[in-house]
């Protein structure tokens, strides 16, 4: 790994590097941006030969083979494996036989459709467009790939005129029907920009938002935010990599010492990675704080012994706490970086005017009700009721984008306990002039006091995008917690003192700011924090648990804390909205196409399962188990149920299910805590707990066998009673 200072903390390289060539990707995007104009209603023609299959790509000539490789690379950038199916594709039955020739051809076709639309995101791509360079005998595969990509929000999304005219609606807190008859109670989220009246344009807003970090990557097609920026014609400012660091007395950090400590910091992370591999392989469920492991290795290997080296290391640790919005003592050593395989490459960019420009574009013409605080969500077989202060909203389904911090407070009658929700704060200052110089976008500050390492450790310059000399100071880790307890004036005095220690020795006067805004996200009752992190005892599975719908597909969840791959980012939040909008749309279509049924059917389905679990074969913690009545072997299947949410009397608010072996049931029962049991399920068997509708064929067959056996037992018992046997 080349030690360069980026906006997001450096981590050891992952296996993704073998597939993802960032320099090549940058060149591909540059070519596509340069050549992506022309007819807005039709993808540009590239004059390539009509393709046959992946296995025959080489025979079609080197040019076609290279093009297939490039399209696979773009698919990887978007989030697909370049040469295999995703779990969602398998569940959607895009091919009839897994591993055969159809799968190989489907993957080439899928990659082609994705890359072709990404080459011009301002058009509505049709199946005929996709077929222009595919042989006609593969039309069924083209339709399978096209329908999957369309329904799951990988193509034809956004705010380009052609896409809006074709009927796409942005994912947001509204009902999925096109008539928008009912709005939503509140536009939730933590990515507003801060208003400064002194900027050019009067009410123009700066980019000082304090919620999930958004780093729109101009050099990476993976980001949906990048797509929106291209569609809306928003210019992007590439954040320059240069980030000078200053000692407490204002002197610049020695470059050699800086490089040495940065390399040592990454080596410490690599040693932690190797340690956890051993622990997870042999001990399975043990987890410790990341900070504890890093400090232990630092002492063993004598890293950062001098004062300057220790200050530099603390700066990197503060940056690590900023990236995760958490104290290192709270981060899981085992899973803190579980999203690394999907880490975004490319350049980091600012958008002039701030993130609010995206928000305004996305909510245009949507009915939104402000001043309505949600206190309760009630769901049943016939719909959803959302209770607010003085008003009740009714709908077929509801999408909940409430921040995890609010859920953890139990404000809406359910809570998520294992995932952490951390804190990052900012001080945004508008000055009368740019005294720090226009040649840099970031600079850092070191401190001798380790407990204050996160206080104003990093500064962002927004002068190039805000219309005025705007400077934003970050406050992370322990300092972010203390920050919220300070009197209003103290943070401003402290940050100005820091800036004057840096610039006064250089003969540069630091003026008083014209305006200042301080965030306090921990105290905000609609947020209670900034963004999620993987706490000790949690794992990436918890993001999936939070994303599960409840109430037989009545209440859905979106937001950064429901996105396992891209948590803690605006990009991840937007992708989760696309994901849930697609899920709601698919479910609505299935319900409208299904023949009329008695309203009691759905309720009875859950009721029957609840009745079965009234007498489980085994129970421990929040788990209960029903064994397969047709076999007593340890390898036979069992139906596992986990109660989550708030427990009310003898029941939980909702449940997750899984199918495991009886042997695994025995192993789970031997553990003391549900957190350990979940960890064992995830690491040893790869079992994914799902909602009632996601059990699949094996789960439904098992339920049928259990119901049949229980019914027979009940009938026999009745007969014995009637005949006095």
N, C-alpha and C positions, 0 to 999 in steps of 0.2 A: 504494500500500500504506500502510495506517495503521500507524505504528510502535508496536505494543504488545508488551510483553515476555511471551512465552509460554514454556511448558516446553520446547518444541522450538524450535530456532533459526529465526528469520525468514528467508525466502528470497524472491526476486523472484516476483511473481504469475505464474501460468501460465494457459494457455488454459482450464483447467478452470473458472475463475471465470465464464466465460460461461454455463456450464451449472449450476453448483452455487451456489445462493443459501443461504448458511449461516443467515441469519436466518429465511428461510422454512422451512428444514429444521428448525431448532429449534422453530418453532411447530408444524410437522407432528408432530414427535415428542412434544411436550407434549400435543397433542390425543390422540394415540394412547395415551400412557401413562394419561391421565385416563379415556379411554373404553374401554380394553382389557380391562376385567373382564368378568364375566358367565360364561356357560356355557363351561367349560374344554374341552368336547368339540367345539365348533363355532364357526367364525369369526362374529363379530358381524355382524348384517345392517345394511346401510346404505341400503336402500330406493332403490337407483339404477336407472335404466332399463337394460334388457338391451342390451349393446353389440353393434355389428356389426363395424366395422373401423376402422382408423386413418384411412383416407381419408374415411370417412363420419362421423367423430367430430363435426365441426362441425355437421352436419345434425341430430345427436341433441340439440342444445341446448347452451348455454354451460356449464351445470353439468357435463355429461358431458365436454366438451372440457377443462374445468379439471381434472376428476378424472384424466383421461388424462395431463395435464401433470404433476400431482402424482405420479402413479405412475411416470412417467418419471424424475422427480427422485429418488424413492426408489431406483429401479433404479440410477441414477448413484451414489447414496450407497453402495449395496451393492457397486458395482464394475463394473456393466454400462454400456456406452454406451447412452444413453437412446433412441437412434433407429437403432441398427445392431446387427449380430451380432458376437459375440466370435469369436476364432479357434477356441476350443473348440466353439462352437455350429456353426460351419461344418464342422469336422472330424467332428462328430456327425451331420451331415446332418439337421438339424432341419427344413429345408425342401428341397424338391427343386430349386427354381430360385432362385438368388441374385438379389436385386434385384426380384423380382416382387411381385404383390399378396399372395401367401402370406407373404412375408417381412415386409411391413408389418403384416399382421394378427398374425403370430406375435410380433412385438416388442411390440405392445400387450398381447397375452395374457400373454407372459412377464413384462412389467412389472406387470401386474395380479396375477398369482399371487405374485410376490415381495412386493409391497407388502401384499397381503392377509394373507399369513402373518406378515409383520413387524408387522402391527397386533395380532396376538395370538400370540406365539411359544410359548404354553403348549399349543397344540393340535397334533394330527397332521392336517395338511391332506390331504384326499383329492381325486382328480380331480372328484368330484361337487361338492365345495365350490367348486372353480374354475369349474365349469360353471354355477353358479347365476345368474351374470349374463352369460354368454356364449351366443350363439345356437348351437343344436344343430348346424348345418352346419359349425361350426368345431371340432367335437370332436377331429378328428385333430390339429389344431394345438395344442389344449389338452393332449392326451396327449403330443405331442412336447415341448412346453415343460415340462410337469409331470415327465416322466421325466428330461429333461436336468437340471432344477433339483434333483430328488431324488438322482440318481446322482452329481452333482457337489457335493453338500453345501451348496446354497444355501437349502434349506427343510427343515423336519422334522428338524433336528439339535438336540442339546443334552440337557439333563437334566431337563426337565419330566416329571412322572409319565406323562402321556399319550404322550409320545414314547418314554420308556423301555419302556412297556408294548407299544408297537407294534413294538419290536425294534431301535431304533437303539442302536448302541454307540459310546461316545466313541472318537475316534482316539487310539490310544496304542500303546505298545510291546508289542503282543500279536498273536497270530494272528487273522486276520479271521473265522475260523469261529466260529459262535455257541457251540459247545461249549467253547471256550477250553481245549482239551486241553493246549496247551503255552503256557507263559508266555514272558517275555523275560528277557534276561540282566541288564538294568539299567534303572531308570527314569532316563533321562538328562535334562539340561536345566539351565538356570542361572537359575531364577526362584524359589528358595526364599525364605521370609521368615525374619527373624532372631528367635531366641527370647530373650525377656527375662522372667525369672521375677518381676520386680517390678511388672509391669503388672497392671491389674485382671483378675481371673479366673485368677490364678496362672500357668498355662502359656500364656496367650494370646500370640499372636505379633504383632510389629510389622511394619510394611511396609517393612523395610529391605533387600529382596532386591537382589542385586548383579548379576543377569544381564541379559537383554534388557529394555529399558525397557518397561513396560506403562502406558499412559495411557488407561484405559478412558474412552471418550468418550460421555457420557450424551446429548449432543446430536447424535449421528451414528449412523445405523443401519448403517453399514458394518461396524462392529466385531462380530465373533462373540463377543468377551468381553462386550459390552453385552447380547447375547442371553442368555448364560449368567447374567449378573447379574439380569436380569429374571425368568428362569425359576426361579432359586433364591431370589428375594426378597431378595437382598443389597442393603442401602442403599448409596448412593454419595454421597461428599462432593465437591462441586464445588470445585475448586482456584481460589481467588480470584486474579485477574490482578495484583493489587498485589504488586510485588516491589521493595522499596526497595534501593538500592545504597549501600554505605558505603565511604568512603575509608580508607586505612590508619590514620589517626588517629581514626577513629570518626565523623567528620562525614558527614552525608548528602550525596550527590552533588547538585549544583545541577540542578534539573529542566530548565532551558533547555539547559544543556550536555549533559545526558543525552539529551534529544530530538534535539539537533543531531547528536550522534555516532551515534545509532541510525539516523537517516536517512542519514548519510554511509556507514555500514557497509552498509546495503542498496543504496545507489548503487554501492558498490564491487563488490558481487556482481552487480549488473545489468551493469556494464561488463565483468566477466569473462564473463558469459553472451554478450554481443555479440561479444567477442573469439573465443570458442570457436566460435561459429557461423561466423565467417569462416574460422577454421583448419580446421574439419571440412569446410567446403564446398570449399576449395581445396587443402588439404594432406593431408586424409583421415586419416592414421594418426599424426599427431604428438600427443603428450600431454605435459603438464608438470604439476608439483605445483600444487595450488590455492593453497597458501601463497605460492609464488613469484609467481604472477599477482596476487594481492591486494596483496602488498607493493610490486610494481612500480607498480600503479595508485595506491597510497597515496602513494608518493613523487612521482609525476608530478602528482597533483592536490593535493598538500599537505594531505592529510587528517590530522587529529589531530596538530597541531604542538605544542600545549602539553602539559605533563605530565599534567594531569587528563584531557584529551581522549585522550591516548595510553593511559592506564590504562583508560579506558572502552572504547576500541577493543579493547584486549587482553582485556577481560572478554567482549566479544562473540565474539572469536576463540576464547577458551576454551570458550564455550558452543557454538560450531561444532564444536570438537574433541570436546566431550561428546556432541553429537548423532550424531557419526559414530564415536565411540570410536577416534579416530585423530589423529595429528599432521597438521597441515595440509601438512607437507612430504611426507606419504605419500599424500594424497588426490588422486585423478584430477581435474584441472581439467575434463576433457571429460565425465565421467560421474558425478561425486560425488553429484549430486542427481537421478539418473535416475529415482528413484521419486517425484519431485515431482508429476507429473500425478495421482497417486493419494493425495496428502497428505490426511490426515484432518482435517476441520474439527470444529466443536462444542467443547463444554467438556471440559476435562481433569478427571478424577475420581480420587479415592482410594477403595479399598474397605476398610472397617473390618476389621481382622484380617489384612490382607495377602493376597498372591496365593496363599498356601498353601491358602486356602479353595477356590479353583478346583481346585487340584491334587487336594486330598482328594476333592472331589466327582467329578472325572473318573476317578480310579483306584479308586473304590469297587467292591468285589467283583471286581477284576481280579487274576489271579495274577501277582505280581511277585517276581523273584528278586534279592535284594540280595547284595552282596559277590562278584559274578561279573564280573570284568574281561574284556571281549572283546578277543581278540588277533588273531582271523582270521575272515573270512567266506568260505566256499567255496560256490560255486553251480554247478549243472549242470542238465541237462535234466529231472532227476527231483526237484529240490528244493534246499534250502539247508542247510548245516551252519554253525553258529556256535560257534566254539571259545572257551572261557573257561578260567580257571584251574581245572583239574581236572574240567571237565565240558564235554560237547558237546551242543548243542541242535539238533534237527532239525525242519524245517518245509517246507511247500510254498513259502512266500515269506517274505521278511524285510523289515522296515521299519527303516532305519537313521536314527536321530535324533542321531547323535554330533555334538557341536559341531565347527564348521569348524576351530577351533584344534587339535583332536585329529587331524582328517584331515590337516591341514597338517604335523603331526609325523610322519605315516606310521605311527601306532600301529596301524592296522588294515590295513596293507599296501596302501593307496592314498592319494594325496594330491592336494590342489587347491592350485595354486601362485599363480594370478593374483589371486584375490580376497584382500583383506586381512582380518585378524581382529584387532580392536583391543582396547583396554583402558580400562576405567573402574573406579575403585575408590571405596569409600564408608567413612565412619566413622559408625557409628550409636551415639548416646549417649543413655542414659536418665538424666535428671536428677531431683533431688528435687522440683523445681518448674519451672514454665514461666516463665522469666525474660525471654524474648524477646517475650512478648505474644501473646494469642490472636487478634488481628485480622488476622494475615497467615499465609499458608501457605509463602511462600518469601521469602528475602532474600539479597542478594549481597554479595561482598566484593572490593575492588580491591587490587592490589598494584603497587608501583613496579618490581619485578623481573620483566621480561618472561618469563624462563625459569620463573618460578613462577606464571604467570597462571592455571594450572588448579588450583592447590592451594587447596582449600576455597573456590572461587570462588562456589559456590551452596549454600545450605542449604535443606532441606525440613523443615517442621514437621509431624509426624504426631500432634500432641496430640489433634486432633479425631477421629482414627480408630483410635488404638492403645491407648486406655485409660490412657494415661500421658503425661508430658512427654518425648516422644521427638523428638530432633533428628538429622537425617542430613546430613552434609557430603559433597559430591562432590569427587572428585579426578580431573582429566581431563588429556589431552595428555601432555606431557613429565613433568609432576608425577606422573601415574599410574604411570609406569615407575619413577621414583625412589622412589615410595612403597613399593614392594615390597622395596626394598633397605634400608629403615630398620629399626632395632631395634624390637621390639614396642611399647615405651613411647613412643618419639619422636613418632609421629603424634598420639597423644593430647595430649602436651604442646604440640605445634605448633597443633593445632586449638583448644585452650583458650586459648592465647596470642592467636590470631586473634579469638576471641569476646570476650575481655577488652578487646582494643583497640577493639572496636566498642561495647561496652556500659558499660565502666567510666567513660568520660568523661561518660556520661549519669547517673552515680550508681547504676547497676544492678550488683549483685554477681553474678558468674558462679560458681556453686558447682561443686565437683568432681562428675563424673558418678557415678551409682550403679553403672552397668554400661556397658561399651564393647565393641563388636564391630567389627573392621576386616576388610574383604574383601581378598583377594589373589588375584584371579582369574587373573592371569598365571602364577602358580606352581601352580595347581590342575591336576593331571595329567589330570583329567576335563573340563577346559575350555580351559586355556591361553589365556585371554582372556575378553572379555565379549560382543562381537557383531561382525558383519561390516561391512566398508566396501568401497567401490570404490577400489582402489589404482591408482596410476599404471600404465597399460598394461592395466587391466582395463575391463570394461563391464558393463552390466546383463545381457548375454548369459550371463555367467559364472554368474549365479544359475540361469538355465535349464539350463545344462550340468550343474550340480551336482544339479538336480532330476531329470535323466534316469535312468530305471531301467536296470539292466544285467542281463546274463545272460538275455536273452529274457524279461524280466518276472519275474525271481526276486528281485532285490534292489532295493528302492525307497528313496528318500531324502526325508526331511522335516526341518524345522527352519527357523529364521529365515533362514539363509543359502541356502535353496532357494526363497525367496519374493521374486521380483523386485520386486513391487509394494510389499510391506510388510516389508522387511528390518529387522533390529535391533529388533524388537518382539515381545512375547509374542503379540500379535494375529496377526502374520505367521506365527509358529510354529504357532499353533493352526489357522490357515487351511491351512497346508501339510499338517498332519495330516489335516484333512478332505479335502483334495485327494488325498492318497495313499491314504487309506482308500477313497475312491470308486474310484480306479484299481484297487486290489487287488480290490475287490468286483466290478467289471466284468470284470476278467480271470478271476477265479475262476468267474464265471457262464459265461463263454465256454468255458472249459476243461471245465467239467462238462457243458455242452450239446453239446460237440463229440464226434463219433463216435470210438471208440477208435482210436488210431494206434500204430504202432510207436514205442517210446521214442526210437529213433534219428532220427526225422523232424526234430525241432527241432534236434538236434545237427548233423544233416546239412545243414540249411539254412544255419547259420552256417559249418559246415565248407566247404560249396561256395563261399561268399563268401570265406572265408579262402584257399581254393585259387586263386580268381581273382586275389586281390591278391598272390599269391606272385610274379606277373610283371606289375606295374603298367605302364601306358603312361607314367606320369610319377610322380616322387616328389621331395619336398623337405621338409626338417624332419620333422615328425611326420605330414605329409600324403602320401597316395598317391592316384593317379587312374587310373580306367579310362575310356577314350573310347568313345563310341558307334561300333560297328563299321560302322554303316550310313551314316555321313556323316563327312566330313572337314572340313566347313565350320566356321568359327569360332563360329557360332551354335548348333552342334549340342550336345547334352547330354553331360555327363560325370558319372561317379559319383565323388564325393570321399569319402575316408575319413581321419579324424584319430584317431591313437592318443593316448589319455590315460591317466593313472594311472602307476604304476610300470612301467618297461620291464624286462622279464625276458628276457635273451638277445636274440632277434631279434623279440620281439613285446611289445606293450603289454598291460596288464591288461584294458582294454576299449576300445571304439571308438565314435565318432560318425560319422554319414554325412550327406551332402547332395548335391543335384543342382544343378550349375551348368553354365554354357556353357564351351566349350573356350577362348574368348577370356578368360574370367575365370581359367581355369587358368593361362594365360600370365602374367596380371597377378600372380597369387599367387606364381608361381615366381620372379618378378623381385624379390620382397621378401626381406629377410634373416632376419627373425624370425617365428616362428609367431604371436606376439602381434600383430604388424603385419598378418599375413594374416587373423587372426580379426577384427581391427578393420575391414579392408577388406571382408570378407564381410558384416559387420553393417551398415556404413554405406552401401556402394554398392549391393549387391544385395539386402539384407534377408534373405539366406539364413540359415535356422535349422538348425543341425546337430542331428540327432535320433538316437535309437536305431534298431537294425535294423528294428524293427516300425513305425517311424513314417515310412518313406520314401514311402508313398502309391502311387497308381496309376502315376504317371510314373516313379518310382524302380524299382518292381517290373518295369515293362515294359522299362526300360533294362537291368536285371539279366538279364532273360530273353533280350534280344538279344545281350548280351555272352556269356552262357553258350552260346547256340546257335552263335555264331560261333566260340567257343573249341572247342566240341565238334566242329564241322565241321573245323576246322583240325587238331585232334588225330586225327580219323578219317582225314583225307587223308594225314597224315604216316605213320600206321600202314600204310595201303595202299601208299604209296610204298616204305616199308621192306620190307614183305612181298614186293613184286614187284621189289625191287632196282632201282627207278628212280633 
